Amino acid sequence: MERRSFLRGAVIGGTAAAFGGTLMRGAAYAAPAQPGPGPYGALGAADANGIQLPGGFTSRVIARSGQKVGSTAYTWHNAPDGGACFADGTGWIYVSNSEITPGGGASAVKFSSTGAITGAYRILSNTRQNCAGGRTPWNTWLSCEEVSLGYVYETDPFGVNAAVRRDAMGRFKHEAAAADPVRKVVYLTEDETNGCLYRFVPTTWGDLSSGTLQVLKAGTATSGSFTWATVPDPDGSPTYTRDQVSGAKRFSGGEGCHYANDTVWFTTKGDNRLWQLNLTNNTYELAYDDSLVTGGTAPLTGVDNVTGSSSGDLFVAEDGGNMEICVITPDDVVAPFLRINGHSGSEICGPAFSPDGKRLYFSSQRGTTGSSSGGITYEVTGPFRA
């Protein structure tokens, strides 16, 4: 596999700021990412929160399902899932979905410039099984329903504007979304065993009220070229969106999705793969496949949410596995970054970096109890490479 380049930048105020161009590697691997020494070293002993981290990193609990967030009056939702961070003056906001039915929705936590919790509130209510989603360049959060004929809701992380259902983005078992400001589209994954990858082309960039839903067409191989075809009926009834276009490529359980520097990465849980779309030449390939790991045990299994750091590292959360967040470097090395102990009935969700790239937020959806009421949301602080 050849990873062409990565964005060396940080998401600041909803835009990607470049820090020194692209990161190129000298030689291409003959296969997807392989295990090796991670950039942060080996994991240490579990801390007081049960998290194993590399040297120099620390963790804290931000919120627990059913309990007040910090000193606020707001009770954190059950089953925290997908999330993202947004700049807020000198501080920032972390939003998190709630993957329950009925109820669902999403909540937000506000932080000061020092990381102190200053507020928490609801930004979406009365929806179904809100799993993942994605942030937009205009600072909204797309919260996606992971149910058959589910919707995408556009929400306001700042808690000012009411959430809006975006019907034009299609009705299917939504998972994650990733905005591409270059092509002015939003990529969407579908959590079905025979699901597809979509993109939504808004009529006007920045306004998701109308536009065209398209599906990726490609061969059955794990690499090749692709095209996009319009989905005739985004409403998905009576024919599901994934069954409307002949030649639409099937993916086994679409999960996380991340865009940076003319590249889209997305995960499929049915086969433990991370896929890569090279948008400059319309080709796709495998960035990781646990069945293709050579010389040892695959460090990353149960692939789920994915995000990126300013260094170009990808951080992939596990649903099950060893309850790890693994890092995949621009040199195609995969290694554990952290491990949560004692949460065997849970999954890691919602990894997202603060705007300055110094803090990583994520949740254990069901915590130590294995129940949606046992969710825990964390923050990890340390010397993330820039």
RODORO-631442 format. One record per residue (C-alpha): residue number from 1; x, y, z. Coordinates in nm, 3 decimals. Layout:
! residues N
{k=NUM	X=X	Y=Y	Z=Z}
...
This chain:
! residues 386
{k=1	X=0.000	Y=0.000	Z=0.000}
{k=2	X=0.114	Y=0.353	Z=-0.060}
{k=3	X=-0.001	Y=0.629	Z=0.168}
{k=4	X=0.065	Y=0.939	Z=-0.037}
{k=5	X=0.061	Y=1.211	Z=0.224}
{k=6	X=-0.105	Y=1.330	Z=0.538}
{k=7	X=-0.232	Y=1.660	Z=0.659}
{k=8	X=0.007	Y=1.814	Z=0.909}
{k=9	X=-0.246	Y=2.043	Z=1.063}
{k=10	X=-0.488	Y=2.096	Z=1.344}
{k=11	X=-0.857	Y=2.167	Z=1.337}
{k=12	X=-0.884	Y=2.520	Z=1.469}
{k=13	X=-1.214	Y=2.703	Z=1.455}
{k=14	X=-1.354	Y=2.457	Z=1.203}
{k=15	X=-1.076	Y=2.482	Z=0.945}
{k=16	X=-0.765	Y=2.278	Z=0.880}
{k=17	X=-0.448	Y=2.477	Z=0.935}
{k=18	X=-0.136	Y=2.342	Z=0.768}
{k=19	X=0.186	Y=2.319	Z=0.964}
{k=20	X=0.471	Y=2.256	Z=0.729}
{k=21	X=0.324	Y=2.081	Z=0.428}
{k=22	X=0.288	Y=1.707	Z=0.380}
{k=23	X=0.462	Y=1.408	Z=0.526}
{k=24	X=0.606	Y=1.168	Z=0.270}
{k=25	X=0.764	Y=0.832	Z=0.330}
{k=26	X=1.061	Y=0.701	Z=0.146}
{k=27	X=0.935	Y=0.360	Z=0.038}
{k=28	X=0.598	Y=0.199	Z=-0.012}
{k=29	X=0.503	Y=-0.111	Z=0.184}
{k=30	X=0.396	Y=-0.414	Z=-0.015}
{k=31	X=0.102	Y=-0.460	Z=0.223}
{k=32	X=-0.119	Y=-0.250	Z=0.454}
{k=33	X=0.004	Y=-0.119	Z=0.790}
{k=34	X=0.205	Y=-0.364	Z=0.999}
{k=35	X=0.281	Y=-0.384	Z=1.373}
{k=36	X=0.588	Y=-0.205	Z=1.503}
{k=37	X=0.712	Y=0.024	Z=1.778}
{k=38	X=0.467	Y=0.310	Z=1.828}
{k=39	X=0.582	Y=0.672	Z=1.831}
{k=40	X=0.499	Y=0.704	Z=2.202}
{k=41	X=0.660	Y=0.388	Z=2.333}
{k=42	X=0.520	Y=0.097	Z=2.530}
{k=43	X=0.211	Y=0.115	Z=2.749}
{k=44	X=0.269	Y=0.157	Z=3.120}
{k=45	X=0.079	Y=0.011	Z=3.412}
{k=46	X=-0.290	Y=0.099	Z=3.449}
{k=47	X=-0.353	Y=0.430	Z=3.621}
{k=48	X=-0.623	Y=0.505	Z=3.879}
{k=49	X=-0.881	Y=0.510	Z=3.597}
{k=50	X=-0.777	Y=0.168	Z=3.469}
{k=51	X=-0.611	Y=0.311	Z=3.158}
{k=52	X=-0.268	Y=0.204	Z=3.036}
{k=53	X=-0.086	Y=0.492	Z=2.868}
{k=54	X=0.263	Y=0.563	Z=2.732}
{k=55	X=0.502	Y=0.761	Z=2.948}
{k=56	X=0.417	Y=1.128	Z=2.993}
{k=57	X=0.041	Y=1.085	Z=2.941}
{k=58	X=-0.233	Y=1.114	Z=3.203}
{k=59	X=-0.607	Y=1.051	Z=3.206}
{k=60	X=-0.910	Y=1.193	Z=3.384}
{k=61	X=-1.280	Y=1.112	Z=3.387}
{k=62	X=-1.491	Y=1.387	Z=3.229}
{k=63	X=-1.839	Y=1.240	Z=3.271}
{k=64	X=-2.029	Y=0.928	Z=3.374}
{k=65	X=-2.369	Y=0.820	Z=3.246}
{k=66	X=-2.646	Y=0.907	Z=3.491}
{k=67	X=-2.427	Y=1.146	Z=3.691}
{k=68	X=-2.383	Y=1.523	Z=3.689}
{k=69	X=-2.102	Y=1.651	Z=3.467}
{k=70	X=-1.844	Y=1.816	Z=3.693}
{k=71	X=-2.008	Y=2.084	Z=3.905}
{k=72	X=-2.285	Y=2.143	Z=3.647}
{k=73	X=-2.651	Y=2.048	Z=3.688}
{k=74	X=-2.652	Y=1.843	Z=3.368}
{k=75	X=-2.678	Y=1.463	Z=3.381}
{k=76	X=-2.461	Y=1.284	Z=3.124}
{k=77	X=-2.638	Y=1.060	Z=2.876}
{k=78	X=-2.628	Y=0.680	Z=2.854}
{k=79	X=-2.417	Y=0.491	Z=2.599}
{k=80	X=-2.186	Y=0.775	Z=2.487}
{k=81	X=-2.069	Y=0.714	Z=2.132}
{k=82	X=-1.932	Y=0.927	Z=1.844}
{k=83	X=-1.791	Y=1.269	Z=1.926}
{k=84	X=-1.597	Y=1.573	Z=1.808}
{k=85	X=-1.434	Y=1.889	Z=1.941}
{k=86	X=-1.508	Y=2.251	Z=1.850}
{k=87	X=-1.316	Y=2.569	Z=1.929}
{k=88	X=-1.509	Y=2.803	Z=2.160}
{k=89	X=-1.328	Y=3.132	Z=2.213}
{k=90	X=-1.026	Y=3.050	Z=2.428}
{k=91	X=-1.179	Y=2.715	Z=2.525}
{k=92	X=-1.348	Y=2.431	Z=2.342}
{k=93	X=-1.650	Y=2.199	Z=2.337}
{k=94	X=-1.669	Y=1.820	Z=2.316}
{k=95	X=-1.992	Y=1.675	Z=2.180}
{k=96	X=-2.101	Y=1.314	Z=2.225}
{k=97	X=-2.384	Y=1.103	Z=2.083}
{k=98	X=-2.608	Y=0.873	Z=2.285}
{k=99	X=-2.658	Y=0.532	Z=2.123}
{k=100	X=-2.986	Y=0.438	Z=2.285}
{k=101	X=-3.344	Y=0.388	Z=2.163}
{k=102	X=-3.571	Y=0.556	Z=2.245}
{k=103	X=-3.416	Y=0.887	Z=2.344}
{k=104	X=-3.082	Y=0.896	Z=2.166}
{k=105	X=-2.962	Y=1.245	Z=2.089}
{k=106	X=-2.637	Y=1.417	Z=2.178}
{k=107	X=-2.484	Y=1.629	Z=2.454}
{k=108	X=-2.197	Y=1.875	Z=2.488}
{k=109	X=-1.937	Y=1.965	Z=2.751}
{k=110	X=-1.771	Y=2.308	Z=2.757}
{k=111	X=-1.412	Y=2.363	Z=2.869}
{k=112	X=-1.217	Y=2.676	Z=2.959}
{k=113	X=-0.872	Y=2.752	Z=2.818}
{k=114	X=-0.722	Y=2.557	Z=3.111}
{k=115	X=-0.940	Y=2.251	Z=3.052}
{k=116	X=-1.180	Y=2.318	Z=3.340}
{k=117	X=-1.539	Y=2.207	Z=3.279}
{k=118	X=-1.758	Y=2.517	Z=3.259}
{k=119	X=-2.085	Y=2.377	Z=3.130}
{k=120	X=-2.280	Y=2.081	Z=2.990}
{k=121	X=-2.609	Y=2.062	Z=2.802}
{k=122	X=-2.825	Y=1.873	Z=2.551}
{k=123	X=-2.799	Y=1.958	Z=2.180}
{k=124	X=-3.027	Y=1.686	Z=2.033}
{k=125	X=-3.319	Y=1.491	Z=2.180}
{k=126	X=-3.583	Y=1.233	Z=2.090}
{k=127	X=-3.395	Y=1.053	Z=1.815}
{k=128	X=-3.285	Y=0.690	Z=1.776}
{k=129	X=-2.958	Y=0.510	Z=1.833}
{k=130	X=-2.727	Y=0.804	Z=1.761}
{k=131	X=-2.402	Y=0.628	Z=1.693}
{k=132	X=-2.133	Y=0.826	Z=1.512}
{k=133	X=-2.139	Y=1.135	Z=1.291}
{k=134	X=-1.898	Y=1.411	Z=1.197}
{k=135	X=-1.817	Y=1.778	Z=1.232}
{k=136	X=-1.861	Y=2.029	Z=0.952}
{k=137	X=-1.630	Y=2.316	Z=0.852}
{k=138	X=-1.905	Y=2.559	Z=0.958}
{k=139	X=-1.894	Y=2.423	Z=1.314}
{k=140	X=-2.198	Y=2.200	Z=1.336}
{k=141	X=-2.216	Y=1.837	Z=1.445}
{k=142	X=-2.383	Y=1.578	Z=1.221}
{k=143	X=-2.542	Y=1.318	Z=1.447}
{k=144	X=-2.632	Y=0.996	Z=1.267}
{k=145	X=-2.900	Y=0.740	Z=1.352}
{k=146	X=-2.778	Y=0.381	Z=1.333}
{k=147	X=-3.117	Y=0.229	Z=1.254}
{k=148	X=-3.276	Y=0.110	Z=0.933}
{k=149	X=-3.399	Y=0.417	Z=0.743}
{k=150	X=-3.224	Y=0.640	Z=0.995}
{k=151	X=-3.168	Y=1.011	Z=0.951}
{k=152	X=-2.882	Y=1.260	Z=0.985}
{k=153	X=-2.942	Y=1.552	Z=1.221}
{k=154	X=-2.741	Y=1.873	Z=1.202}
{k=155	X=-2.687	Y=2.009	Z=1.553}
{k=156	X=-2.536	Y=2.317	Z=1.715}
{k=157	X=-2.249	Y=2.233	Z=1.955}
{k=158	X=-2.290	Y=2.576	Z=2.116}
{k=159	X=-2.649	Y=2.499	Z=2.216}
{k=160	X=-2.800	Y=2.808	Z=2.052}
{k=161	X=-2.978	Y=2.680	Z=1.742}
{k=162	X=-3.224	Y=2.392	Z=1.731}
{k=163	X=-3.119	Y=2.069	Z=1.562}
{k=164	X=-3.244	Y=2.013	Z=1.206}
{k=165	X=-3.314	Y=1.681	Z=1.035}
{k=166	X=-3.135	Y=1.661	Z=0.700}
{k=167	X=-3.358	Y=1.438	Z=0.488}
{k=168	X=-3.165	Y=1.499	Z=0.167}
{k=169	X=-2.864	Y=1.315	Z=0.314}
{k=170	X=-3.055	Y=0.990	Z=0.279}
{k=171	X=-3.232	Y=0.738	Z=0.495}
{k=172	X=-3.025	Y=0.431	Z=0.579}
{k=173	X=-2.839	Y=0.280	Z=0.874}
{k=174	X=-2.608	Y=0.575	Z=0.917}
{k=175	X=-2.279	Y=0.554	Z=1.101}
{k=176	X=-2.016	Y=0.824	Z=1.046}
{k=177	X=-1.976	Y=1.139	Z=0.836}
{k=178	X=-1.668	Y=1.327	Z=0.714}
{k=179	X=-1.674	Y=1.665	Z=0.540}
{k=180	X=-1.447	Y=1.737	Z=0.244}
{k=181	X=-1.413	Y=2.116	Z=0.201}
{k=182	X=-1.214	Y=2.078	Z=-0.122}
{k=183	X=-1.478	Y=1.887	Z=-0.318}
{k=184	X=-1.757	Y=2.034	Z=-0.103}
{k=185	X=-1.911	Y=1.699	Z=-0.017}
{k=186	X=-1.981	Y=1.490	Z=0.294}
{k=187	X=-1.887	Y=1.119	Z=0.300}
{k=188	X=-2.121	Y=0.879	Z=0.484}
{k=189	X=-2.070	Y=0.520	Z=0.602}
{k=190	X=-2.347	Y=0.259	Z=0.635}
{k=191	X=-2.348	Y=0.002	Z=0.915}
{k=192	X=-2.488	Y=-0.294	Z=0.724}
{k=193	X=-2.315	Y=-0.623	Z=0.645}
{k=194	X=-2.368	Y=-0.538	Z=0.277}
{k=195	X=-2.354	Y=-0.162	Z=0.319}
{k=196	X=-2.214	Y=0.106	Z=0.093}
{k=197	X=-2.010	Y=0.423	Z=0.109}
{k=198	X=-2.192	Y=0.741	Z=0.010}
{k=199	X=-2.121	Y=1.106	Z=-0.048}
{k=200	X=-2.368	Y=1.391	Z=-0.023}
{k=201	X=-2.320	Y=1.682	Z=-0.263}
{k=202	X=-2.505	Y=1.986	Z=-0.122}
{k=203	X=-2.666	Y=2.226	Z=-0.366}
{k=204	X=-2.485	Y=2.500	Z=-0.174}
{k=205	X=-2.180	Y=2.424	Z=0.039}
{k=206	X=-2.259	Y=2.506	Z=0.398}
{k=207	X=-2.631	Y=2.428	Z=0.354}
{k=208	X=-2.732	Y=2.063	Z=0.387}
{k=209	X=-3.102	Y=2.116	Z=0.324}
{k=210	X=-3.081	Y=2.003	Z=-0.039}
{k=211	X=-2.840	Y=1.821	Z=-0.265}
{k=212	X=-2.757	Y=1.488	Z=-0.429}
{k=213	X=-2.681	Y=1.157	Z=-0.258}
{k=214	X=-2.429	Y=0.941	Z=-0.443}
{k=215	X=-2.291	Y=0.592	Z=-0.385}
{k=216	X=-1.941	Y=0.460	Z=-0.456}
{k=217	X=-1.909	Y=0.217	Z=-0.745}
{k=218	X=-1.608	Y=-0.014	Z=-0.777}
{k=219	X=-1.506	Y=-0.374	Z=-0.836}
{k=220	X=-1.494	Y=-0.651	Z=-0.578}
{k=221	X=-1.115	Y=-0.634	Z=-0.525}
{k=222	X=-0.950	Y=-0.467	Z=-0.225}
{k=223	X=-0.792	Y=-0.203	Z=-0.448}
{k=224	X=-0.873	Y=-0.031	Z=-0.773}
{k=225	X=-1.050	Y=0.268	Z=-0.915}
{k=226	X=-1.392	Y=0.402	Z=-0.822}
{k=227	X=-1.666	Y=0.632	Z=-0.948}
{k=228	X=-1.977	Y=0.788	Z=-0.794}
{k=229	X=-2.336	Y=0.730	Z=-0.907}
{k=230	X=-2.650	Y=0.916	Z=-0.801}
{k=231	X=-2.892	Y=0.732	Z=-0.571}
{k=232	X=-3.233	Y=0.776	Z=-0.739}
{k=233	X=-3.438	Y=0.769	Z=-0.417}
{k=234	X=-3.246	Y=0.885	Z=-0.106}
{k=235	X=-3.558	Y=0.816	Z=0.102}
{k=236	X=-3.472	Y=0.445	Z=0.080}
{k=237	X=-3.831	Y=0.327	Z=0.047}
{k=238	X=-3.947	Y=0.093	Z=-0.088}
{k=239	X=-3.593	Y=0.005	Z=-0.207}
{k=240	X=-3.299	Y=0.054	Z=0.029}
{k=241	X=-3.043	Y=0.309	Z=-0.092}
{k=242	X=-2.773	Y=0.040	Z=-0.104}
{k=243	X=-2.980	Y=-0.163	Z=-0.353}
{k=244	X=-3.070	Y=0.111	Z=-0.600}
{k=245	X=-2.748	Y=0.138	Z=-0.803}
{k=246	X=-2.602	Y=-0.156	Z=-0.995}
{k=247	X=-2.231	Y=-0.198	Z=-0.924}
{k=248	X=-2.234	Y=-0.020	Z=-0.589}
{k=249	X=-1.941	Y=-0.155	Z=-0.387}
{k=250	X=-2.031	Y=-0.349	Z=-0.074}
{k=251	X=-1.855	Y=-0.305	Z=0.259}
{k=252	X=-1.894	Y=-0.525	Z=0.567}
{k=253	X=-2.029	Y=-0.296	Z=0.835}
{k=254	X=-1.914	Y=0.062	Z=0.772}
{k=255	X=-1.801	Y=0.244	Z=1.087}
{k=256	X=-1.571	Y=0.543	Z=1.143}
{k=257	X=-1.481	Y=0.793	Z=0.872}
{k=258	X=-1.211	Y=1.062	Z=0.857}
{k=259	X=-1.104	Y=1.310	Z=0.588}
{k=260	X=-0.769	Y=1.488	Z=0.555}
{k=261	X=-0.556	Y=1.611	Z=0.266}
{k=262	X=-0.745	Y=1.464	Z=-0.031}
{k=263	X=-0.786	Y=1.129	Z=0.145}
{k=264	X=-1.077	Y=0.954	Z=0.315}
{k=265	X=-1.022	Y=0.673	Z=0.564}
{k=266	X=-1.310	Y=0.457	Z=0.684}
{k=267	X=-1.336	Y=0.136	Z=0.881}
{k=268	X=-1.542	Y=-0.182	Z=0.829}
{k=269	X=-1.601	Y=-0.391	Z=1.140}
{k=270	X=-1.708	Y=-0.712	Z=0.965}
{k=271	X=-1.359	Y=-0.773	Z=0.829}
{k=272	X=-1.145	Y=-0.552	Z=1.059}
{k=273	X=-1.028	Y=-0.326	Z=0.779}
{k=274	X=-0.934	Y=0.037	Z=0.738}
{k=275	X=-0.992	Y=0.157	Z=0.382}
{k=276	X=-0.835	Y=0.451	Z=0.205}
{k=277	X=-0.981	Y=0.657	Z=-0.078}
{k=278	X=-0.725	Y=0.856	Z=-0.274}
{k=279	X=-0.938	Y=1.139	Z=-0.403}
{k=280	X=-0.678	Y=1.295	Z=-0.634}
{k=281	X=-0.681	Y=0.990	Z=-0.862}
{k=282	X=-1.007	Y=0.816	Z=-0.762}
{k=283	X=-0.847	Y=0.496	Z=-0.637}
{k=284	X=-0.902	Y=0.294	Z=-0.322}
{k=285	X=-0.689	Y=0.049	Z=-0.123}
{k=286	X=-0.648	Y=-0.110	Z=0.218}
{k=287	X=-0.472	Y=0.094	Z=0.484}
{k=288	X=-0.503	Y=-0.189	Z=0.741}
{k=289	X=-0.636	Y=-0.544	Z=0.750}
{k=290	X=-0.584	Y=-0.759	Z=1.058}
{k=291	X=-0.579	Y=-1.076	Z=0.843}
{k=292	X=-0.279	Y=-0.941	Z=0.651}
{k=293	X=-0.064	Y=-0.875	Z=0.957}
{k=294	X=0.261	Y=-1.071	Z=0.937}
{k=295	X=0.507	Y=-1.168	Z=1.207}
{k=296	X=0.282	Y=-1.159	Z=1.511}
{k=297	X=-0.062	Y=-1.092	Z=1.651}
{k=298	X=-0.267	Y=-0.813	Z=1.499}
{k=299	X=-0.265	Y=-0.522	Z=1.746}
{k=300	X=-0.588	Y=-0.370	Z=1.612}
{k=301	X=-0.912	Y=-0.568	Z=1.604}
{k=302	X=-1.275	Y=-0.466	Z=1.629}
{k=303	X=-1.207	Y=-0.149	Z=1.428}
{k=304	X=-1.455	Y=0.130	Z=1.490}
{k=305	X=-1.429	Y=0.512	Z=1.516}
{k=306	X=-1.127	Y=0.681	Z=1.358}
{k=307	X=-0.980	Y=1.028	Z=1.387}
{k=308	X=-0.655	Y=1.200	Z=1.293}
{k=309	X=-0.398	Y=1.413	Z=1.471}
{k=310	X=-0.200	Y=1.713	Z=1.351}
{k=311	X=0.103	Y=1.487	Z=1.288}
{k=312	X=-0.087	Y=1.278	Z=1.037}
{k=313	X=-0.127	Y=0.985	Z=1.278}
{k=314	X=-0.458	Y=0.802	Z=1.264}
{k=315	X=-0.617	Y=0.693	Z=1.594}
{k=316	X=-0.854	Y=0.396	Z=1.560}
{k=317	X=-1.079	Y=0.289	Z=1.848}
{k=318	X=-1.171	Y=-0.072	Z=1.913}
{k=319	X=-1.520	Y=-0.210	Z=1.963}
{k=320	X=-1.411	Y=-0.505	Z=2.176}
{k=321	X=-1.065	Y=-0.639	Z=2.096}
{k=322	X=-0.831	Y=-0.541	Z=2.381}
{k=323	X=-1.027	Y=-0.218	Z=2.436}
{k=324	X=-0.747	Y=-0.017	Z=2.281}
{k=325	X=-0.706	Y=0.294	Z=2.077}
{k=326	X=-0.434	Y=0.212	Z=1.826}
{k=327	X=-0.223	Y=0.457	Z=1.631}
{k=328	X=-0.135	Y=0.410	Z=1.263}
{k=329	X=0.154	Y=0.634	Z=1.164}
{k=330	X=0.223	Y=0.789	Z=0.822}
{k=331	X=0.495	Y=0.522	Z=0.790}
{k=332	X=0.223	Y=0.255	Z=0.810}
{k=333	X=0.315	Y=0.127	Z=1.155}
{k=334	X=0.028	Y=0.023	Z=1.381}
{k=335	X=0.066	Y=0.006	Z=1.759}
{k=336	X=-0.147	Y=0.040	Z=2.073}
{k=337	X=-0.169	Y=0.392	Z=2.209}
{k=338	X=-0.384	Y=0.317	Z=2.514}
{k=339	X=-0.574	Y=0.028	Z=2.670}
{k=340	X=-0.873	Y=0.035	Z=2.908}
{k=341	X=-0.878	Y=-0.249	Z=3.161}
{k=342	X=-1.185	Y=-0.408	Z=3.314}
{k=343	X=-1.427	Y=-0.299	Z=3.039}
{k=344	X=-1.466	Y=-0.627	Z=2.854}
{k=345	X=-1.837	Y=-0.568	Z=2.786}
{k=346	X=-1.785	Y=-0.226	Z=2.632}
{k=347	X=-1.640	Y=-0.048	Z=2.330}
{k=348	X=-1.431	Y=0.265	Z=2.281}
{k=349	X=-1.615	Y=0.548	Z=2.106}
{k=350	X=-1.586	Y=0.909	Z=2.002}
{k=351	X=-1.210	Y=0.977	Z=1.983}
{k=352	X=-1.151	Y=1.347	Z=1.911}
{k=353	X=-0.869	Y=1.593	Z=1.972}
{k=354	X=-0.907	Y=1.934	Z=2.132}
{k=355	X=-0.843	Y=2.219	Z=1.887}
{k=356	X=-0.483	Y=2.259	Z=2.007}
{k=357	X=-0.417	Y=1.886	Z=1.965}
{k=358	X=-0.301	Y=1.838	Z=2.323}
{k=359	X=-0.600	Y=1.646	Z=2.461}
{k=360	X=-0.776	Y=1.337	Z=2.332}
{k=361	X=-1.138	Y=1.270	Z=2.431}
{k=362	X=-1.317	Y=0.935	Z=2.404}
{k=363	X=-1.571	Y=0.717	Z=2.584}
{k=364	X=-1.611	Y=0.362	Z=2.706}
{k=365	X=-1.971	Y=0.319	Z=2.600}
{k=366	X=-2.075	Y=0.070	Z=2.868}
{k=367	X=-1.788	Y=0.107	Z=3.116}
{k=368	X=-1.720	Y=-0.170	Z=3.366}
{k=369	X=-2.086	Y=-0.269	Z=3.395}
{k=370	X=-2.151	Y=-0.373	Z=3.036}
{k=371	X=-2.468	Y=-0.163	Z=3.046}
{k=372	X=-2.555	Y=0.154	Z=2.857}
{k=373	X=-2.602	Y=0.323	Z=3.195}
{k=374	X=-2.235	Y=0.262	Z=3.278}
{k=375	X=-2.077	Y=0.483	Z=3.011}
{k=376	X=-1.764	Y=0.683	Z=3.097}
{k=377	X=-1.612	Y=0.971	Z=2.900}
{k=378	X=-1.239	Y=1.039	Z=2.937}
{k=379	X=-0.970	Y=1.291	Z=2.853}
{k=380	X=-0.605	Y=1.200	Z=2.791}
{k=381	X=-0.343	Y=1.473	Z=2.805}
{k=382	X=0.023	Y=1.444	Z=2.707}
{k=383	X=0.296	Y=1.508	Z=2.453}
{k=384	X=0.107	Y=1.430	Z=2.133}
{k=385	X=0.341	Y=1.492	Z=1.843}
{k=386	X=0.265	Y=1.787	Z=1.621}
